[in-house]
């Protein structure tokens, strides 16, 4: 009876095993190659098992693989070659990866650093520009900027910790920029889709009504008042823009000029 039930629920069992491994990486890191090797050894052993033992071995292998992959991704997110460059000002090349957030005195944009001086990198950063015109999502920008650490705890909010959980360790502050291109590939397609949805989803609406629709469809809250933004985030409706970072490429760095 148990074997038949587990066999019917096999996809759920395997998915739960992977998710358990990924979640376990938040508690204990297991990025050692030995973990991946054990997973690779356990999986073929399932071919000699039968019934419950076969399912258990496959689930164990998937859990170990998820644990190893999640740990490797977390280790990659924790590494930041740019932290060693904090305080320096250089010409940089960045790609904006999300819509700009406009403040009273500045514009803040999630971005990906491609080059900082002669250092080629692939690392997420928070780009701060003067208040005014903001580049669109997906734009490639040439900027002259200075690297700084995010702000620490202020009035109960620790921006540095909040950004680190997104893989962002530094802020690039710049007072001038120019667009030199746009990113292509799947990310470029997602940028165009985002632009189309932004134009069509809230057609004819203005003010906070438009902001609410954009928040539900795109996960953005720039058009909301502070009170409504807090209630919107508390409702869980802003989950549309959350991404699973463990599927992203690892941060890499080399020296030399950008290609």
Secondary structure as the mmCIF struct_conf table of DSSP 4:
data_model
#
loop_
_struct_conf.conf_type_id
_struct_conf.id
_struct_conf.beg_label_comp_id
_struct_conf.beg_label_asym_id
_struct_conf.beg_label_seq_id
_struct_conf.end_label_comp_id
_struct_conf.end_label_asym_id
_struct_conf.end_label_seq_id
HELX_RH_AL_P HELX_RH_AL_P1 UNK A 2 UNK A 8
TURN_TY1_P TURN_TY1_P1 UNK A 9 UNK A 9
HELX_RH_AL_P HELX_RH_AL_P2 UNK A 10 UNK A 24
TURN_TY1_P TURN_TY1_P2 UNK A 25 UNK A 27
BEND BEND1 UNK A 28 UNK A 28
HELX_RH_AL_P HELX_RH_AL_P3 UNK A 33 UNK A 45
HELX_RH_3T_P HELX_RH_3T_P1 UNK A 46 UNK A 48
TURN_TY1_P TURN_TY1_P3 UNK A 51 UNK A 51
HELX_RH_AL_P HELX_RH_AL_P4 UNK A 52 UNK A 78
HELX_RH_3T_P HELX_RH_3T_P2 UNK A 81 UNK A 85
TURN_TY1_P TURN_TY1_P4 UNK A 86 UNK A 87
STRN STRN1 UNK A 89 UNK A 96
BEND BEND2 UNK A 98 UNK A 98
STRN STRN2 UNK A 101 UNK A 102
BEND BEND3 UNK A 104 UNK A 105
STRN STRN3 UNK A 106 UNK A 116
TURN_TY1_P TURN_TY1_P5 UNK A 117 UNK A 118
STRN STRN4 UNK A 119 UNK A 130
BEND BEND4 UNK A 131 UNK A 132
HELX_LH_PP_P HELX_LH_PP_P1 UNK A 135 UNK A 136
TURN_TY1_P TURN_TY1_P6 UNK A 137 UNK A 138
STRN STRN5 UNK A 139 UNK A 149
HELX_LH_PP_P HELX_LH_PP_P2 UNK A 150 UNK A 151
STRN STRN6 UNK A 153 UNK A 154
TURN_TY1_P TURN_TY1_P7 UNK A 155 UNK A 156
STRN STRN7 UNK A 157 UNK A 158
HELX_RH_AL_P HELX_RH_AL_P5 UNK A 159 UNK A 164
TURN_TY1_P TURN_TY1_P8 UNK A 165 UNK A 167
STRN STRN8 UNK A 170 UNK A 182
HELX_RH_AL_P HELX_RH_AL_P6 UNK A 185 UNK A 200
TURN_TY1_P TURN_TY1_P9 UNK A 201 UNK A 204
HELX_RH_AL_P HELX_RH_AL_P7 UNK A 207 UNK A 218
TURN_TY1_P TURN_TY1_P10 UNK A 222 UNK A 223
BEND BEND5 UNK A 224 UNK A 224
HELX_RH_AL_P HELX_RH_AL_P8 UNK A 226 UNK A 235
TURN_TY1_P TURN_TY1_P11 UNK A 236 UNK A 236
HELX_RH_3T_P HELX_RH_3T_P3 UNK A 237 UNK A 241
HELX_RH_3T_P HELX_RH_3T_P4 UNK A 245 UNK A 247
BEND BEND6 UNK A 248 UNK A 248
HELX_LH_PP_P HELX_LH_PP_P3 UNK A 249 UNK A 251
STRN STRN9 UNK A 253 UNK A 255
BEND BEND7 UNK A 256 UNK A 256
#
